[in-house]
Amino acid sequence: MKKGNQHIMYAPKIIPNVLVAFLSLAAEILFFSKSASDTVTFTWFSLAEEPVSPEWVSCLPHCKGDVDATDPGEFVTRRAEAFGNHEFDNGVEGLLRPFLQKVNFTVLSANIKADATLAPTINGYYQPYTTFTMGSEIVAVVGYTSVETPVLSLPGPHLIFEDEIKALQVQVDKLITLGYNKIIALGHSGFDVDIDIAKRVKGVDLVIGGHTNTFLYTGSVPSSEVPAGPYPFTVRSEDGRDVPVVQAFAFGKYLGYLKLVFDKSGNVLKANGNPILLDSSIAQDPGILADVDEWKKNLAQYSSQYVGKTLVYLNGTFNECRFRECNLGNLICDAMIHHNIKYADEIQWNHVSLCILNSGGIRTGIDESHKNGTITMEEVISVLPFGGTFDLVQLKGSTLKKAFENSVRRYGSSRGEFLQVSGIHVEYDLSRSVGDRVTSLSLRCSQCRVPRYESLDPDRLYKLVLPSYIADGGDGFTMIKEEKLKHDTGDLDISVFANYIKEMKRVYPTVEGRIKFRNSSVAAGANCLTLLLLGLMWALSTSL
């Protein structure tokens, strides 16, 4: 039985329609809008904190009045956005001042609660849900954010991330009591959580998700992505309803387009659509284009600066760097070491010889066939868009061992904590239990005249260079934050990377066997296993 009161007025149609258009990128889902994300917005956030980011996401797109549900080119203005984990990469203060205090739409999360210390500062800048009228239809949208955000980002000690299911159910029950019978869950927790929400939260009609960049499609695929399931992905809820779940990949490549048909009691009778590939056939919005052109003037001279050239493909894809050694990870780590070469004496050839880099910090690759392999600052910023620093820390060997166990604790799920390295040889056995998968860990000596690899000593102190993000505990590396003995802030990541390429002039990094798997079949099959599980969920959902 569908929830809600029956006193909502409808347009003079046999069956009312609601059009949902959204653009899914890495850190946020855009509801009824074209635009922005963790990959794009956070780049602006880092480089031009104000006023570009809030102005940009607030104006997307220019309002075209009442939406025509039959025309995918017609969209109403941006209505709501759910917090993603990367919104907290600069802490709460880094989110409030440049962003939350200036945007003109509602930011959502039902499962983030501020404690008594922070509540007076942040309350009112985000809401658990919002409601609005679309034509004659009343729609409620309730938000959610990954409960893993404190591990993945830096929200600080004063925000509490509650279980998504429990927090959503409280707000959905409230909305039903208030008489709303079209309820959308909008959030950023990953496809598996999206499916769980659709199954377990009673009263939710649609789930729009993100975080895992899941590509769903029905029919002939317009580009190179392989669908993880149909669009929408239909889940049979515990209360007997078919609940559509959608994501629209990442990086602004697709605009999610879903048409829902409800009956007068608010039950979903039909859901169809597909992500729209935003290729050259889609006309650019003149208003947004004018704004972008104006902002680009300030960045054009910087972003077009020549850095160097690559002779090989610099592979920065998620499917490569989050599962195994990748040559772009090697290049960045080598740059981090090179930047910190200071001096040699009779005892040591350098003060630091080790580097670790979380693969989640690598956002794209560089194609040597594009522009004849030319690398400009634009490519450098695209690879490392978060505006962090490459820092020096000192820690015990036992802590470093814990860090490498964290690197593969969730192996196979395309998580960003998988470590790329320099000056380190590591071997994993994924058939072993979590926390006991590192079978060999050898480190390049620094206090030596001829560098060689030595087995890790758990009681010895080691100095290494690493991103500030994981030095501060991001991506689950809390052991580094809590157990580091020294921490020196370094230089901006893009400067370190760019200067290394400039000095080398031409780069051609290889995959060298820095990272190995004792049970190689397990590692090779990780991507296949992920797709197999998604395919199984698809089959189960369609058979129910």
Secondary structure as GFF3:
##gff-version 3
##sequence-region A 1 544
A	DSSP	beta_strand	17	24	.	.	.	ID=ss1
A	DSSP	beta_strand	29	31	.	.	.	ID=ss2
A	DSSP	alpha_helix	41	47	.	.	.	ID=ss3
A	DSSP	alpha_helix	52	58	.	.	.	ID=ss4
A	DSSP	beta_strand	80	82	.	.	.	ID=ss5
A	DSSP	three_ten_helix	85	88	.	.	.	ID=ss6
A	DSSP	alpha_helix	93	95	.	.	.	ID=ss7
A	DSSP	pi_helix	96	100	.	.	.	ID=ss8
A	DSSP	beta_strand	106	108	.	.	.	ID=ss9
A	DSSP	beta_strand	112	114	.	.	.	ID=ss10
A	DSSP	alpha_helix	119	122	.	.	.	ID=ss11
A	DSSP	beta_strand	129	134	.	.	.	ID=ss12
A	DSSP	beta_strand	137	145	.	.	.	ID=ss13
A	DSSP	alpha_helix	149	152	.	.	.	ID=ss14
A	DSSP	beta_strand	159	161	.	.	.	ID=ss15
A	DSSP	alpha_helix	164	177	.	.	.	ID=ss16
A	DSSP	beta_strand	183	188	.	.	.	ID=ss17
A	DSSP	alpha_helix	191	200	.	.	.	ID=ss18
A	DSSP	beta_strand	206	208	.	.	.	ID=ss19
A	DSSP	beta_strand	233	236	.	.	.	ID=ss20
A	DSSP	beta_strand	242	246	.	.	.	ID=ss21
A	DSSP	beta_strand	254	262	.	.	.	ID=ss22
A	DSSP	beta_strand	268	273	.	.	.	ID=ss23
A	DSSP	beta_strand	276	277	.	.	.	ID=ss24
A	DSSP	alpha_helix	286	303	.	.	.	ID=ss25
A	DSSP	beta_strand	306	310	.	.	.	ID=ss26
A	DSSP	alpha_helix	318	321	.	.	.	ID=ss27
A	DSSP	alpha_helix	327	339	.	.	.	ID=ss28
A	DSSP	beta_strand	354	358	.	.	.	ID=ss29
A	DSSP	three_ten_helix	359	361	.	.	.	ID=ss30
A	DSSP	three_ten_helix	370	373	.	.	.	ID=ss31
A	DSSP	beta_strand	374	376	.	.	.	ID=ss32
A	DSSP	alpha_helix	377	383	.	.	.	ID=ss33
A	DSSP	beta_strand	389	396	.	.	.	ID=ss34
A	DSSP	alpha_helix	397	407	.	.	.	ID=ss35
A	DSSP	beta_strand	419	422	.	.	.	ID=ss36
A	DSSP	beta_strand	424	428	.	.	.	ID=ss37
A	DSSP	beta_strand	438	444	.	.	.	ID=ss38
A	DSSP	beta_strand	453	455	.	.	.	ID=ss39
A	DSSP	beta_strand	461	467	.	.	.	ID=ss40
A	DSSP	alpha_helix	468	471	.	.	.	ID=ss41
A	DSSP	three_ten_helix	474	476	.	.	.	ID=ss42
A	DSSP	alpha_helix	478	483	.	.	.	ID=ss43
A	DSSP	beta_strand	486	492	.	.	.	ID=ss44
A	DSSP	alpha_helix	493	504	.	.	.	ID=ss45
A	DSSP	beta_strand	506	507	.	.	.	ID=ss46
A	DSSP	beta_strand	515	517	.	.	.	ID=ss47
A	DSSP	alpha_helix	520	524	.	.	.	ID=ss48
A	DSSP	alpha_helix	526	543	.	.	.	ID=ss49
###
